[in-house]
Amino acid sequence: MSAEFPASTESALPSPAPTPAEAAAPLPIEPPLSVLEARVLGCLIEKELATPDVYPLTLNALVNACNQRNNRAPLLSAGASEVEVALEHLRHKQLVTFFAGAEARVKKFKQRLDAEFPMETPARAMIAELLLRGPQTSAGLRGNAERMCAMPDLGEIDTMLGELAARPAGPLVRKLPRQPGQKEARWVQLFTGEPPTIAAAELSGPAEPLVVGIALPAEAERRLAALEAEIAALKHELAQLRESLGGG
């Protein structure tokens, strides 16, 4: 549950819309991350900071993290094959690397955000939060990111977000215009591209699980079909074996 903190001194003033210069600034990643790629990257950062004893993550652990019901918006229902494709795309974008120790039985995955975009740990935790849950206020980010690391006071949070938004190489976050009925403006990450004027999450009702579908290459489709057929045959043989044992 998010803790409550004093409102930022900036909250009393309306937030301006992005200037033409801001809108023309280069995005952190081209092409932008998909919803699932953003979720995978956010999960890797989150688990590295919050549960370092189980990091790097196996594919199975990463699928579970992507489909968590808490600290996630929107809710996803991603399969292992979809997460694998997202990991491959992230690897090509230099944001993920595969890890295999001398005694490792399975492949594990690590994030490379800090290598491509060096930043302080609290800033990385806030980027993870924005990737995992979408636009949030400064106070909301501070409270939600505390499960990953110790967070500074709200004034430092605002300064840190401002620095991420004003990077000479291009912004990583942007402050959204404050909408009617909102006490504070919200921040959004730019790894998934430029945000719409009004975040879709503000216009929708309670989040429903999103089923993610990714077209697999033809060879992967054939291999998947063969595996499914093999599993079906094994289930049939197992059922016959149980029947014969029961009859004996």
Buried (B, 14 or more C-beta within 10 A) or exposed (E): EBEEBEBBEBBEEEBEEBEEEBEEBEBBBEEBBBBBBBBBBBBBBBBBBBBEEEBBBBBEBBBEBBBBEEBBEBBBEBBEBBBBBBBEBBBEBEBBBEEEEEEEEEEBBBBBBBEEBEBBBBBBBBBBBBBBBBBBBBBBBBBBBBBBBEBEEBEEBBEBBBBBBEBEEEBBBBBBBBBEEBEBBBBBBBBBBBBEEEBEEBEEEEBEEBEBEBEBEEEEEEEEEEEEEEEEEEEEEEEEEEEEEEEE
